[in-house]
């Protein structure tokens, strides 16, 4: 799961998918990262942590890191939250095989639409709830399509 800072969108996508995999006794490795390094080592944004906690997905233990080329070797599926993240990940791809792992996450539930998870960082609390809900649906789809 990849966004810009790895403190708002991708940590909750990561937390949702991890929780569902564990609850459903599935087997997959999930992680998240940011394309930027601004927040490396930080816990998720307090507003995203609060939203996650109140809706059943605590993410306090996650720590931000930057996406790196070796992530193409570690993971089969790489989900970008928005078009800018998508383009920045593709710039790091070494070959077609790397490129073919990268998807816009909302295309899982809305194929071909290239919808974006809006960046909630500069907005109010409602933005965090909306992000949570979009990613709740998207992570259900990921499980249904790729993990069952
Ligand atoms: P994220 O949100 O990409 O969903 O983690 C942001 C977090 C921090 C910044 C921008 C977006 N920032 O500019 O510091």
Backbone and ligand atoms as CSV (ligand in chain L), in Angstrom:
chain,resi,resn,atom,element,x,y,z
A,1,UNK,N,N,0.841,-1.166,0.000
A,1,UNK,CA,C,0.000,0.000,0.000
A,1,UNK,C,C,0.893,1.238,0.000
A,2,UNK,N,N,0.707,2.080,-0.988
A,2,UNK,CA,C,1.640,3.215,-1.123
A,2,UNK,C,C,0.882,4.530,-1.305
A,3,UNK,N,N,1.244,5.522,-0.475
A,3,UNK,CA,C,0.731,6.891,-0.670
A,3,UNK,C,C,1.930,7.842,-0.679
A,4,UNK,N,N,1.697,9.096,-0.380
A,4,UNK,CA,C,2.796,10.061,-0.406
A,4,UNK,C,C,3.620,10.010,0.893
A,5,UNK,N,N,2.960,10.226,2.020
A,5,UNK,CA,C,3.689,10.344,3.286
A,5,UNK,C,C,3.768,9.079,4.111
A,6,UNK,N,N,2.933,8.083,3.801
A,6,UNK,CA,C,2.798,6.858,4.602
A,6,UNK,C,C,2.393,7.153,6.043
A,7,UNK,N,N,1.576,8.204,6.207
A,7,UNK,CA,C,1.030,8.455,7.552
A,7,UNK,C,C,-0.502,8.573,7.569
A,8,UNK,N,N,-1.142,8.686,6.415
A,8,UNK,CA,C,-2.621,8.782,6.406
A,8,UNK,C,C,-3.265,7.627,5.642
A,9,UNK,N,N,-3.173,7.643,4.319
A,9,UNK,CA,C,-3.939,6.687,3.519
A,9,UNK,C,C,-3.358,5.278,3.533
A,10,UNK,N,N,-2.076,5.132,3.176
A,10,UNK,CA,C,-1.542,3.765,3.072
A,10,UNK,C,C,-1.486,3.029,4.414
A,11,UNK,N,N,-1.267,3.703,5.557
A,11,UNK,CA,C,-1.291,2.933,6.808
A,11,UNK,C,C,-2.671,2.355,7.128
A,12,UNK,N,N,-3.737,3.090,6.802
A,12,UNK,CA,C,-5.057,2.525,7.100
A,12,UNK,C,C,-5.392,1.429,6.096
A,13,UNK,N,N,-4.954,1.567,4.836
A,13,UNK,CA,C,-5.135,0.476,3.871
A,13,UNK,C,C,-4.391,-0.773,4.356
A,14,UNK,N,N,-3.184,-0.575,4.821
A,14,UNK,CA,C,-2.341,-1.644,5.371
A,14,UNK,C,C,-3.050,-2.274,6.577
A,15,UNK,N,N,-3.510,-1.452,7.525
A,15,UNK,CA,C,-4.150,-1.953,8.747
A,15,UNK,C,C,-5.426,-2.721,8.450
A,16,UNK,N,N,-6.235,-2.195,7.533
A,16,UNK,CA,C,-7.487,-2.877,7.176
A,16,UNK,C,C,-7.201,-4.250,6.581
A,17,UNK,N,N,-6.271,-4.299,5.631
A,17,UNK,CA,C,-5.987,-5.573,4.964
A,17,UNK,C,C,-5.359,-6.571,5.935
A,18,UNK,N,N,-4.440,-6.112,6.770
A,18,UNK,CA,C,-3.835,-7.006,7.774
A,18,UNK,C,C,-4.887,-7.590,8.704
A,19,UNK,N,N,-5.782,-6.715,9.195
A,19,UNK,CA,C,-6.803,-7.182,10.138
A,19,UNK,C,C,-7.705,-8.223,9.482
A,20,UNK,N,N,-8.127,-7.971,8.242
A,20,UNK,CA,C,-9.035,-8.902,7.565
A,20,UNK,C,C,-8.350,-10.237,7.267
A,21,UNK,N,N,-7.085,-10.173,6.861
A,21,UNK,CA,C,-6.326,-11.396,6.594
A,21,UNK,C,C,-6.229,-12.238,7.857
A,22,UNK,N,N,-5.966,-11.577,8.970
A,22,UNK,CA,C,-5.852,-12.290,10.231
A,22,UNK,C,C,-7.214,-12.855,10.658
A,23,UNK,N,N,-8.257,-12.057,10.579
A,23,UNK,CA,C,-9.598,-12.518,10.979
A,23,UNK,C,C,-10.073,-13.680,10.122
A,24,UNK,N,N,-9.703,-13.672,8.848
A,24,UNK,CA,C,-10.178,-14.717,7.934
A,24,UNK,C,C,-9.179,-15.858,7.779
A,25,UNK,N,N,-8.138,-15.812,8.630
A,25,UNK,CA,C,-7.126,-16.882,8.627
A,25,UNK,C,C,-6.519,-17.079,7.240
A,26,UNK,N,N,-6.275,-15.998,6.529
A,26,UNK,CA,C,-5.633,-16.072,5.218
A,26,UNK,C,C,-4.140,-15.869,5.417
A,27,UNK,N,N,-3.382,-16.060,4.342
A,27,UNK,CA,C,-1.938,-15.964,4.464
A,27,UNK,C,C,-1.386,-15.024,3.404
A,28,UNK,N,N,-0.959,-13.841,3.807
A,28,UNK,CA,C,-0.342,-12.887,2.881
A,28,UNK,C,C,0.437,-11.869,3.704
A,29,UNK,N,N,1.482,-11.354,3.117
A,29,UNK,CA,C,2.290,-10.334,3.766
A,29,UNK,C,C,1.835,-8.968,3.279
A,30,UNK,N,N,1.545,-8.075,4.209
A,30,UNK,CA,C,1.072,-6.733,3.855
A,30,UNK,C,C,2.007,-5.710,4.490
A,31,UNK,N,N,2.301,-4.655,3.734
A,31,UNK,CA,C,3.091,-3.555,4.297
A,31,UNK,C,C,2.691,-2.271,3.574
A,32,UNK,N,N,3.175,-1.146,4.065
A,32,UNK,CA,C,2.884,0.117,3.401
A,32,UNK,C,C,4.128,0.989,3.387
A,33,UNK,N,N,4.105,1.986,2.498
A,33,UNK,CA,C,5.251,2.886,2.337
A,33,UNK,C,C,4.772,4.178,1.688
A,34,UNK,N,N,5.610,5.207,1.775
A,34,UNK,CA,C,5.329,6.468,1.101
A,34,UNK,C,C,6.318,6.674,-0.032
A,35,UNK,N,N,5.895,7.395,-1.059
A,35,UNK,CA,C,6.855,7.714,-2.113
A,35,UNK,C,C,7.826,8.793,-1.628
A,36,UNK,N,N,7.401,9.611,-0.647
A,36,UNK,CA,C,8.256,10.665,-0.080
A,36,UNK,C,C,8.828,10.227,1.267
A,37,UNK,N,N,9.899,10.878,1.679
A,37,UNK,CA,C,10.577,10.501,2.923
A,37,UNK,C,C,10.269,11.448,4.084
A,38,UNK,N,N,9.359,12.419,3.876
A,38,UNK,CA,C,9.127,13.458,4.912
A,38,UNK,C,C,8.870,12.893,6.308
A,39,UNK,N,N,8.158,11.765,6.380
A,39,UNK,CA,C,7.652,11.305,7.684
A,39,UNK,C,C,8.245,9.976,8.124
A,40,UNK,N,N,9.372,9.594,7.530
A,40,UNK,CA,C,9.974,8.294,7.831
A,40,UNK,C,C,10.174,8.129,9.347
A,41,UNK,N,N,9.770,6.978,9.872
A,41,UNK,CA,C,9.921,6.662,11.290
A,41,UNK,C,C,8.762,7.100,12.156
A,42,UNK,N,N,7.859,7.918,11.604
A,42,UNK,CA,C,6.733,8.420,12.399
A,42,UNK,C,C,5.582,7.417,12.440
A,43,UNK,N,N,4.810,7.484,13.523
A,43,UNK,CA,C,3.549,6.745,13.606
A,43,UNK,C,C,2.553,7.412,12.660
A,44,UNK,N,N,1.470,6.717,12.319
A,44,UNK,CA,C,0.454,7.350,11.471
A,44,UNK,C,C,-0.092,8.634,12.106
A,45,UNK,N,N,-0.624,9.503,11.262
A,45,UNK,CA,C,-1.227,10.755,11.702
A,45,UNK,C,C,-2.260,10.469,12.808
A,46,UNK,N,N,-2.244,11.262,13.889
A,46,UNK,CA,C,-3.178,11.022,15.009
A,46,UNK,C,C,-4.641,10.984,14.570
A,47,UNK,N,N,-4.995,11.750,13.552
A,47,UNK,CA,C,-6.394,11.743,13.090
A,47,UNK,C,C,-6.734,10.409,12.420
A,48,UNK,N,N,-5.786,9.847,11.681
A,48,UNK,CA,C,-6.036,8.541,11.054
A,48,UNK,C,C,-6.040,7.445,12.108
A,49,UNK,N,N,-5.185,7.588,13.119
A,49,UNK,CA,C,-5.170,6.589,14.207
A,49,UNK,C,C,-6.489,6.592,14.948
A,50,UNK,N,N,-6.999,7.785,15.215
A,50,UNK,CA,C,-8.263,7.928,15.953
A,50,UNK,C,C,-9.423,7.341,15.134
A,51,UNK,N,N,-9.461,7.667,13.839
A,51,UNK,CA,C,-10.512,7.124,12.962
A,51,UNK,C,C,-10.414,5.601,12.922
A,52,UNK,N,N,-9.213,5.085,12.751
A,52,UNK,CA,C,-9.020,3.634,12.704
A,52,UNK,C,C,-9.503,2.974,13.989
A,53,UNK,N,N,-9.102,3.560,15.128
A,53,UNK,CA,C,-9.488,2.981,16.419
A,53,UNK,C,C,-11.002,2.977,16.549
A,54,UNK,N,N,-11.637,4.102,16.235
A,54,UNK,CA,C,-13.084,4.203,16.459
A,54,UNK,C,C,-13.858,3.293,15.509
A,55,UNK,N,N,-13.284,2.935,14.360
A,55,UNK,CA,C,-14.004,2.083,13.405
A,55,UNK,C,C,-13.476,0.639,13.403
A,56,UNK,N,N,-12.615,0.311,14.361
A,56,UNK,CA,C,-12.241,-1.097,14.529
A,56,UNK,C,C,-10.937,-1.525,13.890
A,57,UNK,N,N,-10.111,-0.560,13.488
A,57,UNK,CA,C,-8.830,-0.918,12.861
A,57,UNK,C,C,-7.697,-0.079,13.442
A,58,UNK,N,N,-7.203,-0.464,14.620
A,58,UNK,CA,C,-6.109,0.307,15.226
A,58,UNK,C,C,-4.816,0.163,14.427
A,59,UNK,N,N,-4.108,1.266,14.239
A,59,UNK,CA,C,-2.863,1.235,13.444
A,59,UNK,C,C,-1.711,1.932,14.168
A,60,UNK,N,N,-1.827,2.038,15.497
A,60,UNK,CA,C,-0.819,2.773,16.272
A,60,UNK,C,C,0.597,2.220,16.113
A,61,UNK,N,N,0.719,0.924,15.858
A,61,UNK,CA,C,2.051,0.304,15.842
A,61,UNK,C,C,2.807,0.491,14.525
A,62,UNK,N,N,2.126,0.977,13.482
A,62,UNK,CA,C,2.810,1.125,12.195
A,62,UNK,C,C,3.785,2.309,12.235
A,63,UNK,N,N,4.833,2.247,11.421
A,63,UNK,CA,C,5.807,3.345,11.321
A,63,UNK,C,C,6.091,3.621,9.845
A,64,UNK,N,N,6.190,4.900,9.526
A,64,UNK,CA,C,6.353,5.277,8.114
A,64,UNK,C,C,7.732,4.898,7.582
A,65,UNK,N,N,7.743,4.499,6.341
A,65,UNK,CA,C,9.000,4.252,5.630
A,65,UNK,C,C,8.800,4.687,4.186
A,66,UNK,N,N,9.911,4.805,3.478
A,66,UNK,CA,C,9.836,5.210,2.074
A,66,UNK,C,C,9.829,3.973,1.180
A,67,UNK,N,N,9.037,4.034,0.116
A,67,UNK,CA,C,9.027,2.955,-0.878
A,67,UNK,C,C,10.429,2.800,-1.456
A,68,UNK,N,N,10.832,1.552,-1.664
A,68,UNK,CA,C,12.165,1.330,-2.241
A,68,UNK,C,C,12.105,0.261,-3.325
A,69,UNK,N,N,13.096,0.283,-4.186
A,69,UNK,CA,C,13.079,-0.613,-5.354
A,69,UNK,C,C,12.933,-2.077,-4.933
A,70,UNK,N,N,13.511,-2.452,-3.809
A,70,UNK,CA,C,13.414,-3.857,-3.370
A,70,UNK,C,C,11.973,-4.260,-3.057
A,71,UNK,N,N,11.076,-3.286,-2.880
A,71,UNK,CA,C,9.665,-3.639,-2.677
A,71,UNK,C,C,9.085,-4.355,-3.899
A,72,UNK,N,N,9.642,-4.094,-5.060
A,72,UNK,CA,C,9.184,-4.815,-6.251
A,72,UNK,C,C,9.533,-6.308,-6.144
A,73,UNK,N,N,10.577,-6.643,-5.419
A,73,UNK,CA,C,10.946,-8.046,-5.238
A,73,UNK,C,C,10.164,-8.690,-4.096
A,74,UNK,N,N,9.826,-7.888,-3.098
A,74,UNK,CA,C,9.160,-8.444,-1.911
A,74,UNK,C,C,7.664,-8.667,-2.101
A,75,UNK,N,N,7.038,-7.929,-3.036
A,75,UNK,CA,C,5.572,-7.975,-3.142
A,75,UNK,C,C,5.102,-8.287,-4.558
A,76,UNK,N,N,3.954,-8.990,-4.619
A,76,UNK,CA,C,3.344,-9.328,-5.911
A,76,UNK,C,C,2.408,-8.240,-6.395
A,77,UNK,N,N,1.798,-7.507,-5.447
A,77,UNK,CA,C,0.821,-6.470,-5.787
A,77,UNK,C,C,1.208,-5.189,-5.060
A,78,UNK,N,N,1.262,-4.096,-5.802
A,78,UNK,CA,C,1.624,-2.797,-5.219
A,78,UNK,C,C,0.493,-1.827,-5.544
A,79,UNK,N,N,-0.158,-1.319,-4.497
A,79,UNK,CA,C,-1.329,-0.463,-4.692
A,79,UNK,C,C,-1.008,0.995,-4.398
A,80,UNK,N,N,-1.245,1.843,-5.395
A,80,UNK,CA,C,-1.091,3.290,-5.232
A,80,UNK,C,C,-2.438,3.896,-4.848
A,81,UNK,N,N,-2.391,4.896,-3.967
A,81,UNK,CA,C,-3.627,5.554,-3.529
A,81,UNK,C,C,-4.107,6.588,-4.556
A,82,UNK,N,N,-3.175,7.240,-5.243
A,82,UNK,CA,C,-3.599,8.218,-6.261
A,82,UNK,C,C,-2.668,8.160,-7.477
A,83,UNK,N,N,-3.016,8.926,-8.472
A,83,UNK,CA,C,-2.307,8.912,-9.744
A,83,UNK,C,C,-0.847,9.352,-9.589
A,84,UNK,N,N,-0.637,10.337,-8.741
A,84,UNK,CA,C,0.724,10.821,-8.522
A,84,UNK,C,C,1.600,9.737,-7.878
A,85,UNK,N,N,1.043,9.051,-6.873
A,85,UNK,CA,C,1.798,7.946,-6.266
A,85,UNK,C,C,2.085,6.880,-7.329
A,86,UNK,N,N,1.079,6.580,-8.125
A,86,UNK,CA,C,1.193,5.558,-9.183
A,86,UNK,C,C,2.348,5.899,-10.126
A,87,UNK,N,N,2.371,7.141,-10.594
A,87,UNK,CA,C,3.431,7.557,-11.520
A,87,UNK,C,C,4.805,7.514,-10.850
A,88,UNK,N,N,4.866,7.905,-9.595
A,88,UNK,CA,C,6.156,7.907,-8.896
A,88,UNK,C,C,6.687,6.495,-8.644
A,89,UNK,N,N,5.781,5.563,-8.393
A,89,UNK,CA,C,6.214,4.170,-8.229
A,89,UNK,C,C,6.731,3.639,-9.573
A,90,UNK,N,N,5.985,3.945,-10.636
A,90,UNK,CA,C,6.393,3.433,-11.961
A,90,UNK,C,C,7.755,3.966,-12.391
A,91,UNK,N,N,8.091,5.165,-11.937
A,91,UNK,CA,C,9.413,5.718,-12.271
A,91,UNK,C,C,10.546,4.866,-11.693
A,92,UNK,N,N,10.240,4.121,-10.619
A,92,UNK,CA,C,11.269,3.292,-9.981
A,92,UNK,C,C,11.311,1.871,-10.541
A,93,UNK,N,N,10.320,1.527,-11.367
A,93,UNK,CA,C,10.267,0.165,-11.918
A,93,UNK,C,C,11.481,-0.085,-12.807
A,94,UNK,N,N,12.048,-1.301,-12.687
A,94,UNK,CA,C,13.261,-1.644,-13.446
A,94,UNK,C,C,12.929,-2.324,-14.758
A,95,UNK,N,N,11.722,-2.881,-14.838
A,95,UNK,CA,C,11.345,-3.668,-16.018
A,95,UNK,C,C,9.826,-3.830,-16.058
A,96,UNK,N,N,9.347,-4.527,-17.061
A,96,UNK,CA,C,7.903,-4.747,-17.247
A,96,UNK,C,C,7.297,-5.512,-16.084
A,97,UNK,N,N,8.043,-6.461,-15.578
A,97,UNK,CA,C,7.532,-7.281,-14.478
A,97,UNK,C,C,7.245,-6.401,-13.252
A,98,UNK,N,N,8.150,-5.456,-12.965
A,98,UNK,CA,C,7.898,-4.499,-11.872
A,98,UNK,C,C,6.654,-3.666,-12.190
A,99,UNK,N,N,6.588,-3.146,-13.396
A,99,UNK,CA,C,5.466,-2.273,-13.782
A,99,UNK,C,C,4.134,-2.983,-13.638
A,100,UNK,N,N,4.117,-4.266,-13.985
A,100,UNK,CA,C,2.858,-5.013,-13.979
A,100,UNK,C,C,2.315,-5.301,-12.584
A,101,UNK,N,N,3.102,-4.998,-11.563
A,101,UNK,CA,C,2.640,-5.205,-10.185
A,101,UNK,C,C,1.892,-4.010,-9.619
A,102,UNK,N,N,1.908,-2.893,-10.332
A,102,UNK,CA,C,1.422,-1.621,-9.761
A,102,UNK,C,C,0.004,-1.317,-10.241
A,103,UNK,N,N,-0.872,-1.031,-9.281
A,103,UNK,CA,C,-2.288,-0.752,-9.579
A,103,UNK,C,C,-2.782,0.436,-8.772
A,104,UNK,N,N,-3.777,1.110,-9.305
A,104,UNK,CA,C,-4.526,2.114,-8.542
A,104,UNK,C,C,-5.511,1.345,-7.651
A,105,UNK,N,N,-5.461,1.567,-6.358
A,105,UNK,CA,C,-6.225,0.696,-5.453
A,105,UNK,C,C,-7.728,0.755,-5.698
A,106,UNK,N,N,-8.256,1.908,-6.057
A,106,UNK,CA,C,-9.717,1.984,-6.217
A,106,UNK,C,C,-10.200,1.291,-7.484
A,107,UNK,N,N,-9.276,0.930,-8.389
A,107,UNK,CA,C,-9.680,0.156,-9.558
A,107,UNK,C,C,-10.111,-1.261,-9.169
A,108,UNK,N,N,-9.759,-1.705,-7.971
A,108,UNK,CA,C,-10.204,-3.032,-7.533
A,108,UNK,C,C,-11.725,-3.078,-7.442
A,109,UNK,N,N,-12.321,-2.011,-6.924
A,109,UNK,CA,C,-13.781,-1.976,-6.776
A,109,UNK,C,C,-14.453,-1.243,-7.939
A,110,UNK,N,N,-13.691,-0.417,-8.654
A,110,UNK,CA,C,-14.242,0.385,-9.763
A,110,UNK,C,C,-13.325,0.248,-10.973
A,111,UNK,N,N,-13.340,-0.927,-11.629
A,111,UNK,CA,C,-12.349,-1.216,-12.661
A,111,UNK,C,C,-12.293,-0.151,-13.764
A,112,UNK,N,N,-11.056,0.237,-14.083
A,112,UNK,CA,C,-10.840,1.128,-15.222
A,112,UNK,C,C,-11.148,2.598,-14.981
A,113,UNK,N,N,-11.666,2.938,-13.803
A,113,UNK,CA,C,-12.074,4.332,-13.581
A,113,UNK,C,C,-10.918,5.226,-13.125
A,114,UNK,N,N,-9.866,4.621,-12.642
A,114,UNK,CA,C,-8.710,5.373,-12.130
A,114,UNK,C,C,-9.099,6.426,-11.087
A,115,UNK,N,N,-10.050,6.070,-10.214
A,115,UNK,CA,C,-10.424,6.979,-9.122
A,115,UNK,C,C,-9.287,7.046,-8.111
A,116,UNK,N,N,-9.209,8.172,-7.396
A,116,UNK,CA,C,-8.121,8.384,-6.439
A,116,UNK,C,C,-8.653,8.423,-5.002
A,117,UNK,N,N,-7.846,7.931,-4.078
A,117,UNK,CA,C,-8.152,8.136,-2.661
A,117,UNK,C,C,-7.675,9.547,-2.330
A,118,UNK,N,N,-8.592,10.448,-1.956
A,118,UNK,CA,C,-8.177,11.843,-1.737
A,118,UNK,C,C,-7.253,11.967,-0.532
A,119,UNK,N,N,-6.277,12.833,-0.648
A,119,UNK,CA,C,-5.340,13.067,0.445
A,119,UNK,C,C,-6.059,13.838,1.563
A,120,UNK,N,N,-6.222,13.241,2.746
A,120,UNK,CA,C,-6.993,13.908,3.809
A,120,UNK,C,C,-6.154,14.841,4.680
A,121,UNK,N,N,-4.860,14.942,4.403
A,121,UNK,CA,C,-3.898,15.568,5.332
A,121,UNK,C,C,-4.245,17.008,5.674
A,122,UNK,N,N,-4.677,17.776,4.674
A,122,UNK,CA,C,-4.926,19.201,4.923
A,122,UNK,C,C,-6.393,19.511,5.212
A,123,UNK,N,N,-7.238,18.478,5.300
A,123,UNK,CA,C,-8.670,18.707,5.507
A,123,UNK,C,C,-9.133,18.368,6.915
A,124,UNK,N,N,-10.445,18.238,7.079
A,124,UNK,CA,C,-11.027,17.974,8.394
A,124,UNK,C,C,-11.207,16.492,8.666
A,125,UNK,N,N,-11.827,16.182,9.811
A,125,UNK,CA,C,-11.973,14.792,10.261
A,125,UNK,C,C,-12.799,13.945,9.298
A,126,UNK,N,N,-13.787,14.570,8.646
A,126,UNK,CA,C,-14.656,13.813,7.739
A,126,UNK,C,C,-13.845,13.155,6.625
A,127,UNK,N,N,-12.793,13.832,6.172
A,127,UNK,CA,C,-11.944,13.284,5.112
A,127,UNK,C,C,-11.314,11.968,5.520
A,128,UNK,N,N,-10.971,11.846,6.784
A,128,UNK,CA,C,-10.348,10.611,7.271
A,128,UNK,C,C,-11.364,9.471,7.294
A,129,UNK,N,N,-12.595,9.804,7.656
A,129,UNK,CA,C,-13.658,8.787,7.668
A,129,UNK,C,C,-13.957,8.325,6.242
A,130,UNK,N,N,-13.984,9.262,5.307
A,130,UNK,CA,C,-14.244,8.889,3.905
A,130,UNK,C,C,-13.139,7.993,3.358
A,131,UNK,N,N,-11.895,8.342,3.658
A,131,UNK,CA,C,-10.763,7.508,3.230
A,131,UNK,C,C,-10.903,6.100,3.805
A,132,UNK,N,N,-11.230,6.024,5.083
A,132,UNK,CA,C,-11.403,4.713,5.730
A,132,UNK,C,C,-12.442,3.885,4.981
A,133,UNK,N,N,-13.587,4.517,4.690
A,133,UNK,CA,C,-14.684,3.768,4.057
A,133,UNK,C,C,-14.319,3.285,2.660
A,134,UNK,N,N,-13.659,4.142,1.869
A,134,UNK,CA,C,-13.228,3.731,0.530
A,134,UNK,C,C,-12.270,2.546,0.606
A,135,UNK,N,N,-11.351,2.614,1.550
A,135,UNK,CA,C,-10.334,1.572,1.641
A,135,UNK,C,C,-10.883,0.302,2.283
A,136,UNK,N,N,-11.934,0.431,3.068
A,136,UNK,CA,C,-12.610,-0.742,3.620
A,136,UNK,C,C,-13.195,-1.562,2.462
A,137,UNK,N,N,-13.851,-0.892,1.524
A,137,UNK,CA,C,-14.423,-1.567,0.355
A,137,UNK,C,C,-13.311,-2.149,-0.520
A,138,UNK,N,N,-12.287,-1.339,-0.787
A,138,UNK,CA,C,-11.198,-1.784,-1.672
A,138,UNK,C,C,-10.479,-3.007,-1.106
A,139,UNK,N,N,-10.254,-3.028,0.203
A,139,UNK,CA,C,-9.533,-4.171,0.792
A,139,UNK,C,C,-10.403,-5.422,0.801
A,140,UNK,N,N,-11.711,-5.272,0.930
A,140,UNK,CA,C,-12.601,-6.438,0.766
A,140,UNK,C,C,-12.445,-7.025,-0.635
A,141,UNK,N,N,-12.401,-6.163,-1.624
A,141,UNK,CA,C,-12.257,-6.607,-3.019
A,141,UNK,C,C,-10.929,-7.314,-3.248
A,142,UNK,N,N,-9.874,-6.759,-2.683
A,142,UNK,CA,C,-8.546,-7.368,-2.840
A,142,UNK,C,C,-8.561,-8.800,-2.299
A,143,UNK,N,N,-9.181,-8.978,-1.157
A,143,UNK,CA,C,-9.255,-10.315,-0.566
A,143,UNK,C,C,-10.050,-11.239,-1.477
A,144,UNK,N,N,-11.193,-10.760,-1.907
A,144,UNK,CA,C,-12.068,-11.579,-2.752
A,144,UNK,C,C,-11.367,-11.970,-4.062
A,145,UNK,N,N,-10.655,-11.025,-4.679
A,145,UNK,CA,C,-10.057,-11.270,-5.990
A,145,UNK,C,C,-8.717,-12.000,-5.952
A,146,UNK,N,N,-7.931,-11.714,-4.913
A,146,UNK,CA,C,-6.546,-12.210,-4.951
A,146,UNK,C,C,-6.170,-13.183,-3.838
A,147,UNK,N,N,-6.969,-13.229,-2.776
A,147,UNK,CA,C,-6.519,-14.026,-1.620
A,147,UNK,C,C,-7.433,-15.198,-1.307
A,148,UNK,N,N,-8.444,-15.419,-2.150
A,148,UNK,CA,C,-9.355,-16.553,-1.877
A,148,UNK,C,C,-9.344,-17.540,-3.028
L,1,LIG,P1,P,-0.595,10.471,2.996
L,1,LIG,O1,O,-0.926,11.976,3.409
L,1,LIG,O2,O,0.140,10.530,1.682
L,1,LIG,O3,O,-1.958,9.851,2.858
L,1,LIG,O4,O,0.224,9.881,4.113
L,1,LIG,C1,C,0.039,12.972,3.468
L,1,LIG,C2,C,0.851,13.075,4.566
L,1,LIG,C3,C,1.783,14.075,4.649
L,1,LIG,C4,C,1.925,14.985,3.613
L,1,LIG,C5,C,1.107,14.883,2.503
L,1,LIG,C6,C,0.178,13.860,2.430
L,1,LIG,N1,N,2.872,16.024,3.700
L,1,LIG,O5,O,2.919,16.852,2.787
L,1,LIG,O6,O,3.634,16.069,4.664
